[in-house]
Amino acid sequence: MTETTAQTPQLGQFGVWRHAGGLAPEVGAAIESAGYGAIWIGGSPPADLEIAERLLDATSMITVATGIVNIWTAPVDEIATSFHRLEARHPGRFLLGIGVGHPEQPGLNYSKPYAALVEYLDALDAAGVPAGRRVLAALGPKVLELSAARAAGAHPYLTTPQHTREARELLGPGPVIAPEQKVVLDTDPERARPIGRSAVENPYLHLRNYVNNLKRLGYTDEQIENGGSDDLIDALVAHGDTQYVAGRLREHLDAGADHVAVQVLPAGDDPVPALRELAGALGL
C-alpha cells in the first residue's frame, strides 16, 4: 500500500456540487477547465467510489470529494479500501465527505447517529484514512465541533451565510468550512423561484435535520411549511444574473467559509454553460 498523503487537498474558493448521476467524466473535465477547484459528488455515492475514480481519471488536478457518503449504507471497510485505491492512483486529490443521512430514509437502522458517526471515524482511523482527508456533513453545533476534532472540517448543505458565520464563530480559525449553495441563473423571479422551490421543498423541507437547522437560524414553521416561503427559498437558492449570483456566493466567503460548493439548478439541465458563465463572474 502506498503512503497516504495526510494533508487536506486544495479546494479553491469555489467548486461544483452535483448529484452522482449528473457527473459524467466529460462534465468533470469541463468543470476543471472552467477553473473550479473541486467537484462534490452528491447523492450518497456507493462505497466502491467508482464515480470518484472516473472523475479523477478524466481530470488532472481538481479535487474530487464526496458530499456525502452515508455511513449507514457504505460499509467503512469498503470505503477505506476504496480510499486507498484512489490514493494510490491519484495521490492527494480525493476528499472523503461522510455523514449520517436522515432518519426518514427507509431501511436504515437510524439509532444513536452521533455515536455511530464517531465509531465510523474510529474505524477510518484504524484503516489509515487520515483526518485531514475527510470532512463531515455538519449542521448543528455538536457535529460541527466533531468535524473540527476528527476531520478537516465541515461540508454543510442547504444553509445560508448566517449559518456559515455561526459555524466559523463556533470553530474558530483552522477547520475547513465548505457550504453548498444552490443557484439559478435567471433574472425573472417568477421563473427562477419555482425551480428553487422544487429543489428545496422535496425532500429537504420534510427532513428533520434540515428543518431543525432552519429553525436554529430563526425560520418559523410558517416559513418552512407548504413549500417554503418566498424569503426562505430566496435565501436557500440564489437567483439572478451572474454578477448577482456571484455576489451571493461570496457572502459565504465573507462570513468565514473557505470554499463554496455551487449547485446549479435545474438539476436535470446540462450545468456546464451556466458554470462557465458563473466562472467568469467569479474571476476563475
Secondary structure, DSSP 8 states (H G I E B T S, - for coil): ------S-----SEEEEEEGGG--HHHHHHHHHTT-SEEEEES---TT-HHHHHHHHH-SS-EEEES-EETTTS-HHHHHHHHHHHHHHSTT-EEEEEE---TTSTT---SSHHHHHHHHHHHHHHTT--GGGEEE---SHHHHHHHHHHSSEE---S--HHHHHHHHHHH-SSSEE--EEEEEE-S-HHHHHHHHHHHHHTTGGG-HHHHHHHHHTT--HHHHSTT--HHHHHHHEEEESHHHHHHHHHHHHHTT-S-EEEEESSTTS--HHHHHHHHHHHT-
